[in-house]
């Protein structure tokens, strides 16, 4: 009897030790899995995107309900920072309308993740602030300073435009629009998804005869403009190439000077943007922008 009792006691002790060992191993596995999950979650694109700032999202459906045809149409509905033009008729949300330098340098603009830049005023918004958006699928407005995964510079507002995908928008589309004072706009798009690549091209032309501004003389201030715009890309699973061309001729009188107002002022420019990106591996990507 004494031997049997001691044997049962030893067996129970061994069972308890075995169960405690399994519990400790299971706990270590849970901790390891939790740490791995947290690390992957912190590195996920979704988490990075959510830390860009306070998001205002304009989905494809929302843009269609708004009947938004230009980026200006979208800007006019955004909170805090909205569309405005300086006295030279340039898109400049932070302008006071007085005789001053360009004030919207801290508004960054991206198309398909590539920043649109130019060396004149410091922000691509000056060129693209009122572009035709027939090529755009959805738009993201991020307020406050973006993370360094997005930009190496701070920004009050970061705007992301994402182009349409031929998987959803294959084939061609033609849009013709007319308005008051002779306004007219034409846009044509074509996209196709092949086995190993996709491409899209959008060409638009706008002739906008805008309302003039009285300035106390017989010649009112004019802000008429004519813009020709090309957006195109070709991409594979791990590579993408963009070509964008914009030509704009505009009357640049949007406000009176403090001392004297010229009777005629024009700004004409031609901007060409090209970029090439390639995914070298899961963690490495190369990009060239011209």
C-alpha positions in Angstrom: 0.0 0.0 0.0 2.8 2.4 1.0 4.6 1.8 -2.3 1.4 2.3 -4.4 0.7 5.5 -2.6 4.1 6.9 -3.2 4.0 5.8 -6.9 0.7 7.6 -7.4 2.1 10.8 -5.8 5.1 10.7 -8.0 2.9 10.2 -11.1 0.7 13.2 -10.1 3.8 15.4 -9.5 5.2 14.5 -12.9 1.9 15.2 -14.5 1.7 18.6 -12.9 5.3 19.4 -14.0 4.5 18.3 -17.5 1.4 20.5 -17.6 3.3 23.5 -16.3 6.0 23.0 -19.0 3.3 22.9 -21.7 1.8 26.1 -20.3 5.1 27.9 -20.3 5.9 26.7 -23.9 2.4 27.8 -25.0 2.8 31.1 -23.4 6.2 31.7 -25.1 4.5 30.7 -28.5 1.7 33.2 -27.9 4.2 36.0 -27.0 6.3 35.2 -30.0 3.3 35.2 -32.3 2.0 38.4 -30.8 5.3 40.1 -31.3 5.5 38.9 -34.9 1.9 40.2 -35.5 2.7 43.6 -34.0 5.8 44.0 -36.1 4.0 43.0 -39.3 1.1 45.3 -38.5 3.4 48.2 -37.8 5.1 47.6 -41.1 1.9 47.1 -43.1 1.0 49.6 -45.8 -2.4 50.1 -44.2 -0.8 51.2 -40.9 1.6 53.5 -42.7 -1.3 55.1 -44.7 -3.3 55.6 -41.5 -0.4 57.6 -40.0 -0.1 60.1 -42.9 -2.6 62.5 -41.2 -6.3 63.1 -40.8 -7.9 61.6 -43.9 -10.7 63.0 -46.0 -11.5 60.4 -48.7 -13.3 61.0 -52.0 -14.2 57.6 -53.3 -15.1 56.9 -57.0 -18.8 56.9 -56.1 -18.5 60.2 -54.2 -16.7 61.9 -57.0 -19.4 60.8 -59.4 -22.2 62.0 -57.1 -20.5 65.4 -56.8 -20.1 65.6 -60.6 -16.5 66.7 -60.0 -14.7 67.2 -63.2 -11.6 69.0 -61.9 -9.5 69.0 -58.8 -10.8 72.5 -58.2 -14.3 71.0 -57.8 -13.1 68.7 -55.1 -11.0 71.4 -53.3 -14.0 73.6 -53.0 -15.8 71.0 -50.8 -12.8 70.2 -48.4 -12.7 71.5 -44.8 -10.2 74.1 -43.5 -8.1 74.3 -46.6 -10.1 75.0 -49.8 -9.5 76.2 -53.3 -8.3 79.8 -53.8 -6.4 81.7 -56.4 -3.8 84.5 -55.8 -3.8 87.7 -57.7 -2.0 86.1 -60.6 -4.8 83.5 -61.1 -2.6 80.6 -59.7 -4.1 77.9 -57.4 -3.0 79.1 -54.0 -5.2 78.0 -51.0 -3.2 80.0 -48.5 -3.2 83.3 -50.3 -4.7 86.4 -48.7 -5.3 88.0 -52.2 -2.7 90.7 -51.6 0.5 91.4 -53.4 2.6 88.5 -52.0 4.8 85.5 -52.9 3.3 82.1 -53.4 2.1 80.8 -50.0 1.0 77.2 -50.6 4.5 75.5 -50.7 3.4 73.2 -47.9 0.7 71.6 -49.9 2.2 68.4 -51.5 0.5 66.6 -54.4 1.0 63.0 -55.5 -0.3 61.0 -58.4 -0.1 57.2 -58.0 2.3 57.7 -55.1 4.7 59.9 -57.0 5.1 63.5 -56.0 4.5 66.2 -58.6 7.1 68.9 -58.2 8.4 71.9 -60.1 11.1 74.4 -59.3 9.1 77.6 -59.8 6.9 77.8 -56.7 7.8 74.7 -54.7 4.4 72.9 -54.9 2.9 70.9 -57.7 -0.4 72.3 -56.7 0.4 75.5 -58.7 0.3 73.5 -61.9 -2.2 70.8 -61.0 -4.6 72.7 -58.7 -7.5 72.7 -61.2 -6.6 69.8 -63.5 -9.1 67.6 -65.3 -9.6 64.5 -63.2 -11.3 62.2 -65.7 -8.3 59.8 -65.2 -8.7 59.7 -61.4 -10.3 56.8 -59.5 -10.2 58.2 -56.0 -8.6 61.1 -54.0 -7.2 61.2 -50.5 -6.7 64.5 -48.6 -4.3 64.1 -45.5 -4.3 67.0 -43.2 -1.4 67.8 -40.8 2.2 66.7 -41.2 2.7 63.4 -43.1 4.9 60.6 -42.0 8.4 60.2 -43.4 7.2 57.2 -45.3 5.4 59.6 -47.5 7.6 62.7 -47.7 10.8 64.0 -46.3 9.2 67.4 -45.9 6.4 68.6 -43.6 3.1 69.6 -45.1 -0.2 71.3 -44.0 -2.0 69.2 -46.6 -1.0 66.2 -48.7 -3.2 65.3 -51.7 -3.0 61.8 -53.3 -4.7 61.2 -56.6 -5.0 57.5 -57.8 -5.6 56.8 -61.4 -8.2 54.4 -62.8 -7.3 50.8 -63.4 -8.1 49.1 -66.7 -9.3 46.1 -64.8 -12.3 48.2 -63.9 -12.2 50.8 -66.6 -11.2 49.0 -69.8 -12.1 50.4 -73.2 -12.7 54.0 -74.3 -14.7 57.0 -72.9 -15.5 60.3 -74.5 -16.7 63.4 -72.5 -17.9 66.7 -74.0 -18.9 69.6 -71.9 -20.1 73.1 -72.5 -20.9 76.1 -70.3 -21.6 79.8 -70.0 -19.4 82.5 -71.7 -18.2 79.9 -74.3 -16.7 77.4 -71.8 -16.0 74.1 -73.5 -14.1 70.9 -72.5 -13.3 67.7 -74.2 -11.8 64.5 -72.7 -11.0 61.1 -74.2 -9.7 58.1 -72.2 -8.7 54.6 -73.2 -7.3 51.7 -71.1 -6.6 48.0 -71.6 -5.5 45.1 -69.4 -3.4 42.5 -71.1 -1.9 39.3 -69.7 1.2 40.8 -68.2 0.7 44.6 -68.5 -1.9 47.4 -68.3 -1.9 50.8 -69.9 -4.2 53.9 -69.9 -4.1 57.2 -71.7 -6.2 60.3 -71.1 -6.2 63.4 -73.2 -8.2 66.5 -72.4 -8.6 70.1 -73.6 -10.3 73.0 -71.7 -11.1 76.5 -72.9 -12.5 78.5 -70.0 -13.8 82.0 -70.6 -14.2 83.1 -67.0 -16.1 86.0 -65.5 -14.0 89.2 -65.5 -13.3 91.4 -62.5 -14.1 95.1 -62.6 -11.1 97.3 -61.6 -12.5 100.8 -62.1 -11.1 101.1 -65.7 -12.6 100.3 -69.1 -10.6 97.1 -69.2 -11.7 94.5 -66.5 -9.3 91.9 -65.1 -9.3 88.7 -67.0 -8.6 85.1 -65.9 -9.4 83.2 -69.1 -7.3 80.1 -69.8 -6.8 77.3 -72.3 -5.3 74.0 -71.1 -4.2 70.9 -72.9 -3.5 67.9 -70.7 -2.1 64.4 -71.2 -2.0 61.6 -68.6 -0.7 58.1 -69.4 0.9 55.1 -67.8 2.0 51.6 -68.6 2.6 49.1 -65.8 3.4 45.4 -65.1 3.2 43.6 -61.8 6.4 45.2 -60.5 7.1 48.2 -62.8 5.2 51.4 -63.8 6.0 54.3 -66.1 4.1 57.6 -66.2 4.1 60.3 -68.8 2.2 63.6 -68.1 2.2 66.7 -70.2 0.4 69.9 -69.4 0.3 73.1 -71.5 -1.6 76.1 -70.1 -2.0 79.6 -71.5 -3.8 81.9 -69.0 -4.6 85.5 -68.4 -3.1 86.1 -65.0 -5.1 89.0 -63.6 -7.1 87.8 -60.6 -6.7 90.9 -58.4 -5.8 94.6 -58.4 -2.3 95.8 -57.4 -1.8 98.2 -54.5 -0.3 100.9 -56.7 -1.1 100.2 -60.4 -2.9 97.4 -62.3 -1.6 96.4 -65.7 -4.2 96.1 -68.5 -2.8 92.8 -69.7 -0.9 89.9 -68.1 -0.3 86.4 -69.3 1.4 83.3 -68.0 2.1 80.4 -70.4 3.9 77.2 -69.5 4.6 73.7 -70.7 5.2 71.1 -68.1 6.4 67.5 -68.8 6.6 64.9 -66.0 8.0 61.4 -66.3 8.7 58.8 -63.7 9.7 55.1 -63.6 9.3 52.8 -60.6 10.3 49.2 -60.0 9.8 46.8 -57.1 13.2 45.1 -56.6 12.0 43.0 -53.7 9.5 43.0 -50.8 11.5 45.7 -49.0 13.3 47.6 -51.8 11.9 49.9 -54.5 13.6 52.2 -57.0 12.1 55.3 -58.5 13.3 57.9 -61.0 11.4 61.1 -61.6 12.1 63.7 -64.3 
